[in-house]
Amino acid sequence: MSNHLTETEQLLINAQEIAARRFTSPSERAVMDIFDELRAERDRATWATDGREAATVH
């Protein structure tokens, strides 16, 4: 069994850690909202590094 985490698993862990730092007792919804934003940030960063920073996404 590999201990290597997928990028998605790492993003979820990051979301849990952020939620725990910001909220006394974070709900699952709070963690998932942060997770969704982390995924969106990752996607925007990937988009920009592909040389498409001026493109319109539909």
N, CA, C and O atoms as CSV, one atom per row, in Angstrom:
chain,resi,resn,atom,element,x,y,z
A,1,MET,N,N,0.850,-1.184,0.000
A,1,MET,CA,C,0.000,0.000,0.000
A,1,MET,C,C,0.891,1.241,0.000
A,1,MET,O,O,1.857,1.322,0.758
A,2,SER,N,N,0.564,2.181,-0.836
A,2,SER,CA,C,1.354,3.401,-0.960
A,2,SER,C,C,0.855,4.472,0.005
A,2,SER,O,O,-0.346,4.601,0.240
A,3,ASN,N,N,1.794,5.239,0.559
A,3,ASN,CA,C,1.433,6.348,1.437
A,3,ASN,C,C,1.309,7.645,0.669
A,3,ASN,O,O,1.047,8.694,1.257
A,4,HIS,N,N,1.494,7.587,-0.638
A,4,HIS,CA,C,1.417,8.781,-1.476
A,4,HIS,C,C,-0.034,9.242,-1.607
A,4,HIS,O,O,-0.914,8.468,-1.985
A,5,LEU,N,N,-0.269,10.517,-1.289
A,5,LEU,CA,C,-1.616,11.078,-1.384
A,5,LEU,C,C,-1.837,11.663,-2.766
A,5,LEU,O,O,-0.914,12.201,-3.378
A,6,THR,N,N,-3.051,11.555,-3.248
A,6,THR,CA,C,-3.393,12.214,-4.501
A,6,THR,C,C,-3.496,13.717,-4.245
A,6,THR,O,O,-3.596,14.156,-3.099
A,7,GLU,N,N,-3.472,14.485,-5.307
A,7,GLU,CA,C,-3.611,15.932,-5.173
A,7,GLU,C,C,-4.946,16.283,-4.513
A,7,GLU,O,O,-5.014,17.208,-3.703
A,8,THR,N,N,-5.989,15.559,-4.852
A,8,THR,CA,C,-7.316,15.807,-4.276
A,8,THR,C,C,-7.313,15.524,-2.779
A,8,THR,O,O,-7.877,16.295,-2.002
A,9,GLU,N,N,-6.683,14.427,-2.368
A,9,GLU,CA,C,-6.599,14.118,-0.945
A,9,GLU,C,C,-5.819,15.197,-0.194
A,9,GLU,O,O,-6.194,15.578,0.915
A,10,GLN,N,N,-4.743,15.685,-0.793
A,10,GLN,CA,C,-3.953,16.729,-0.156
A,10,GLN,C,C,-4.758,18.014,-0.027
A,10,GLN,O,O,-4.672,18.703,0.990
A,11,LEU,N,N,-5.545,18.343,-1.061
A,11,LEU,CA,C,-6.397,19.533,-0.990
A,11,LEU,C,C,-7.426,19.403,0.120
A,11,LEU,O,O,-7.707,20.375,0.820
A,12,LEU,N,N,-7.987,18.217,0.289
A,12,LEU,CA,C,-8.970,18.004,1.358
A,12,LEU,C,C,-8.318,18.157,2.729
A,12,LEU,O,O,-8.900,18.767,3.626
A,13,ILE,N,N,-7.133,17.617,2.897
A,13,ILE,CA,C,-6.409,17.775,4.163
A,13,ILE,C,C,-6.139,19.253,4.426
A,13,ILE,O,O,-6.322,19.735,5.544
A,14,ASN,N,N,-5.705,19.964,3.395
A,14,ASN,CA,C,-5.464,21.404,3.535
A,14,ASN,C,C,-6.740,22.129,3.936
A,14,ASN,O,O,-6.708,23.014,4.791
A,15,ALA,N,N,-7.858,21.762,3.329
A,15,ALA,CA,C,-9.141,22.386,3.657
A,15,ALA,C,C,-9.505,22.132,5.119
A,15,ALA,O,O,-9.982,23.033,5.808
A,16,GLN,N,N,-9.283,20.914,5.587
A,16,GLN,CA,C,-9.576,20.593,6.981
A,16,GLN,C,C,-8.700,21.410,7.934
A,16,GLN,O,O,-9.170,21.897,8.963
A,17,GLU,N,N,-7.431,21.550,7.578
A,17,GLU,CA,C,-6.513,22.316,8.423
A,17,GLU,C,C,-6.892,23.799,8.457
A,17,GLU,O,O,-6.855,24.425,9.517
A,18,ILE,N,N,-7.253,24.354,7.313
A,18,ILE,CA,C,-7.670,25.763,7.256
A,18,ILE,C,C,-8.927,25.960,8.094
A,18,ILE,O,O,-9.009,26.900,8.885
A,19,ALA,N,N,-9.901,25.076,7.923
A,19,ALA,CA,C,-11.152,25.183,8.674
A,19,ALA,C,C,-10.896,25.102,10.183
A,19,ALA,O,O,-11.495,25.844,10.962
A,20,ALA,N,N,-10.014,24.207,10.580
A,20,ALA,CA,C,-9.712,24.051,12.007
A,20,ALA,C,C,-9.027,25.296,12.580
A,20,ALA,O,O,-9.217,25.627,13.750
A,21,ARG,N,N,-8.237,25.980,11.761
A,21,ARG,CA,C,-7.580,27.210,12.227
A,21,ARG,C,C,-8.559,28.366,12.328
A,21,ARG,O,O,-8.378,29.251,13.164
A,22,ARG,N,N,-9.586,28.379,11.501
A,22,ARG,CA,C,-10.507,29.518,11.422
A,22,ARG,C,C,-11.777,29.366,12.241
A,22,ARG,O,O,-12.380,30.365,12.634
A,23,PHE,N,N,-12.192,28.136,12.503
A,23,PHE,CA,C,-13.454,27.897,13.204
A,23,PHE,C,C,-13.214,26.999,14.412
A,23,PHE,O,O,-12.381,26.094,14.370
A,24,THR,N,N,-13.949,27.258,15.484
A,24,THR,CA,C,-13.812,26.460,16.698
A,24,THR,C,C,-14.169,25.006,16.438
A,24,THR,O,O,-13.432,24.098,16.822
A,25,SER,N,N,-15.282,24.793,15.796
A,25,SER,CA,C,-15.732,23.439,15.490
A,25,SER,C,C,-16.302,23.444,14.070
A,25,SER,O,O,-17.517,23.529,13.888
A,26,PRO,N,N,-15.427,23.352,13.065
A,26,PRO,CA,C,-15.888,23.494,11.678
A,26,PRO,C,C,-16.823,22.358,11.253
A,26,PRO,O,O,-16.611,21.190,11.580
A,27,SER,N,N,-17.848,22.741,10.522
A,27,SER,CA,C,-18.779,21.747,9.990
A,27,SER,C,C,-18.184,21.107,8.738
A,27,SER,O,O,-17.236,21.624,8.148
A,28,GLU,N,N,-18.747,19.998,8.355
A,28,GLU,CA,C,-18.333,19.339,7.113
A,28,GLU,C,C,-18.569,20.276,5.930
A,28,GLU,O,O,-17.773,20.313,4.992
A,29,ARG,N,N,-19.661,21.029,5.979
A,29,ARG,CA,C,-19.976,21.977,4.904
A,29,ARG,C,C,-18.894,23.050,4.783
A,29,ARG,O,O,-18.508,23.423,3.675
A,30,ALA,N,N,-18.406,23.544,5.922
A,30,ALA,CA,C,-17.345,24.556,5.900
A,30,ALA,C,C,-16.085,23.984,5.260
A,30,ALA,O,O,-15.444,24.638,4.438
A,31,VAL,N,N,-15.738,22.759,5.642
A,31,VAL,CA,C,-14.555,22.113,5.064
A,31,VAL,C,C,-14.734,21.942,3.560
A,31,VAL,O,O,-13.806,22.204,2.794
A,32,MET,N,N,-15.911,21.506,3.129
A,32,MET,CA,C,-16.141,21.284,1.699
A,32,MET,C,C,-16.166,22.599,0.924
A,32,MET,O,O,-15.726,22.643,-0.225
A,33,ASP,N,N,-16.668,23.657,1.527
A,33,ASP,CA,C,-16.636,24.965,0.863
A,33,ASP,C,C,-15.195,25.427,0.652
A,33,ASP,O,O,-14.852,25.942,-0.412
A,34,ILE,N,N,-14.363,25.243,1.662
A,34,ILE,CA,C,-12.954,25.605,1.536
A,34,ILE,C,C,-12.276,24.705,0.502
A,34,ILE,O,O,-11.477,25.181,-0.304
A,35,PHE,N,N,-12.587,23.428,0.522
A,35,PHE,CA,C,-12.050,22.477,-0.452
A,35,PHE,C,C,-12.400,22.914,-1.873
A,35,PHE,O,O,-11.545,22.899,-2.759
A,36,ASP,N,N,-13.657,23.303,-2.087
A,36,ASP,CA,C,-14.085,23.761,-3.411
A,36,ASP,C,C,-13.293,24.987,-3.855
A,36,ASP,O,O,-12.923,25.105,-5.023
A,37,GLU,N,N,-13.038,25.892,-2.923
A,37,GLU,CA,C,-12.262,27.091,-3.266
A,37,GLU,C,C,-10.808,26.742,-3.562
A,37,GLU,O,O,-10.207,27.317,-4.470
A,38,LEU,N,N,-10.244,25.816,-2.816
A,38,LEU,CA,C,-8.870,25.383,-3.089
A,38,LEU,C,C,-8.767,24.742,-4.475
A,38,LEU,O,O,-7.793,24.962,-5.196
A,39,ARG,N,N,-9.766,23.959,-4.839
A,39,ARG,CA,C,-9.770,23.357,-6.186
A,39,ARG,C,C,-9.868,24.432,-7.250
A,39,ARG,O,O,-9.190,24.360,-8.275
A,40,ALA,N,N,-10.711,25.432,-7.012
A,40,ALA,CA,C,-10.863,26.521,-7.983
A,40,ALA,C,C,-9.559,27.306,-8.116
A,40,ALA,O,O,-9.170,27.682,-9.222
A,41,GLU,N,N,-8.886,27.554,-6.992
A,41,GLU,CA,C,-7.592,28.251,-7.037
A,41,GLU,C,C,-6.577,27.435,-7.834
A,41,GLU,O,O,-5.825,27.984,-8.640
A,42,ARG,N,N,-6.558,26.127,-7.607
A,42,ARG,CA,C,-5.648,25.253,-8.345
A,42,ARG,C,C,-5.937,25.317,-9.834
A,42,ARG,O,O,-5.018,25.408,-10.648
A,43,ASP,N,N,-7.211,25.270,-10.187
A,43,ASP,CA,C,-7.593,25.307,-11.600
A,43,ASP,C,C,-7.226,26.640,-12.242
A,43,ASP,O,O,-6.765,26.674,-13.383
A,44,ARG,N,N,-7.429,27.741,-11.511
A,44,ARG,CA,C,-7.054,29.058,-12.037
A,44,ARG,C,C,-5.545,29.157,-12.227
A,44,ARG,O,O,-5.081,29.715,-13.221
A,45,ALA,N,N,-4.786,28.623,-11.291
A,45,ALA,CA,C,-3.329,28.662,-11.391
A,45,ALA,C,C,-2.863,27.828,-12.583
A,45,ALA,O,O,-1.967,28.243,-13.319
A,46,THR,N,N,-3.458,26.670,-12.773
A,46,THR,CA,C,-3.106,25.823,-13.914
A,46,THR,C,C,-3.443,26.525,-15.209
A,46,THR,O,O,-2.661,26.493,-16.160
A,47,TRP,N,N,-4.591,27.153,-15.252
A,47,TRP,CA,C,-5.027,27.877,-16.448
A,47,TRP,C,C,-4.042,28.990,-16.783
A,47,TRP,O,O,-3.669,29.160,-17.944
A,48,ALA,N,N,-3.621,29.744,-15.782
A,48,ALA,CA,C,-2.718,30.871,-15.994
A,48,ALA,C,C,-1.335,30.404,-16.438
A,48,ALA,O,O,-0.705,31.050,-17.276
A,49,THR,N,N,-0.861,29.301,-15.893
A,49,THR,CA,C,0.467,28.827,-16.263
A,49,THR,C,C,0.488,28.204,-17.650
A,49,THR,O,O,1.559,27.997,-18.221
A,50,ASP,N,N,-0.671,27.908,-18.189
A,50,ASP,CA,C,-0.754,27.386,-19.550
A,50,ASP,C,C,-0.751,28.516,-20.575
A,50,ASP,O,O,-0.942,28.272,-21.766
A,51,GLY,N,N,-0.537,29.743,-20.121
A,51,GLY,CA,C,-0.479,30.877,-21.029
A,51,GLY,C,C,-1.831,31.397,-21.463
A,51,GLY,O,O,-1.943,32.064,-22.492
A,52,ARG,N,N,-2.855,31.099,-20.690
A,52,ARG,CA,C,-4.212,31.512,-21.070
A,52,ARG,C,C,-4.785,32.535,-20.112
A,52,ARG,O,O,-6.004,32.630,-19.977
A,53,GLU,N,N,-3.944,33.299,-19.448
A,53,GLU,CA,C,-4.423,34.231,-18.427
A,53,GLU,C,C,-5.394,35.271,-18.962
A,53,GLU,O,O,-6.154,35.850,-18.186
A,54,ALA,N,N,-5.391,35.523,-20.264
A,54,ALA,CA,C,-6.286,36.526,-20.832
A,54,ALA,C,C,-7.500,35.898,-21.508
A,54,ALA,O,O,-8.318,36.621,-22.077
A,55,ALA,N,N,-7.639,34.593,-21.463
A,55,ALA,CA,C,-8.740,33.915,-22.134
A,55,ALA,C,C,-10.013,34.013,-21.305
A,55,ALA,O,O,-9.963,34.205,-20.090
A,56,THR,N,N,-11.142,33.879,-21.971
A,56,THR,CA,C,-12.445,33.867,-21.306
A,56,THR,C,C,-12.915,32.427,-21.177
A,56,THR,O,O,-12.880,31.665,-22.143
A,57,VAL,N,N,-13.356,32.057,-19.976
A,57,VAL,CA,C,-13.858,30.715,-19.734
A,57,VAL,C,C,-15.371,30.766,-19.799
A,57,VAL,O,O,-15.993,31.613,-19.157
A,58,HIS,N,N,-15.966,29.874,-20.563
A,58,HIS,CA,C,-17.424,29.834,-20.693
A,58,HIS,C,C,-17.958,28.604,-20.022
A,58,HIS,O,O,-19.168,28.379,-20.017
